Amino acid sequence: MKPHELRSMSREELEEHARELRQELFNLRFRGTTQQLDNPLRLRTARKDLARTLTVLRELDLGLESGTGEGTRNG
């Protein structure tokens, strides 16, 4: 998911999304250890999606503005 899509979600939706991603990561790691992982790159994307989700949740906690974050420079 893109960061701007995550920022448009409510806190409850973000927390639910993070729970789902944690469960998916657990399942992917489990399948990886048993050599049944179809797409190993899905593990990486799930980790990054979880990090993005947790970052947006942290921004909400800190009360930061939800700008795009890309290409914005002061000066």
N, C-alpha and C positions, 0 to 999 in steps of 0.2 A: 504494500500500500504506500502511496505517496504521502509525504508529510502534510500537504494541504488537505488531503482527504481525511487524515487523522485529526487535524485541527478542527474540522467541521463536525466532529462527533462529540457527543456529550461525555461527561466524566464516567457515567455508568457504562456507556458503550465501550469506552476505551479500556476500562477495567475488565469487562467481559472479553474483549478482544485479546488483552494480555493473558487472561486465564486460558483462552483457547490456544494461543500460541505456545504457552508453557506446556500444555498437554501435548500439542503436536510435536514440540521439541523432544519431550520425553519419549513419545512413540517412535520418532525418527532415530533417536539415539539407541533405543532398544533394538529396533530393526537393523541398525547399523552393526551392532555387536553380534547379531545372529546371522549376518551376511545376507539379509533379505531386503536391503535397501535398494529400491529401484532407481531413484534419482538422488545421488549424493549431494548435488548442488542445492536441493531443497532444504537441506540442513542449514546451509549458509544463509539462504534467503529468509528462512524462518527466524534465525538468530538476529539478523539485521532488522526484520520487521518488528520483533519484540523490542529491540533497542530503540527503534523509532517511536514505538508506542509508549514506552516508558519515559522517553525524553519529552514527549508531548504532555504526559501526565505530570512530569516534574515541572514543566513550564507553567502548567495550571496551578500547581502548588505554590510556585514562586510569584504568580501573578504577572508573568511576563506577557507582553503583547504578542499576539499570534500573527506576526508578519510572515512573509514568504521565506525569509532567511537566505534566499539565493539572489545574488547580484545586487544586494543593497549595501552601499558603502556611504559612509559619512565623510565627505571631503573630496 
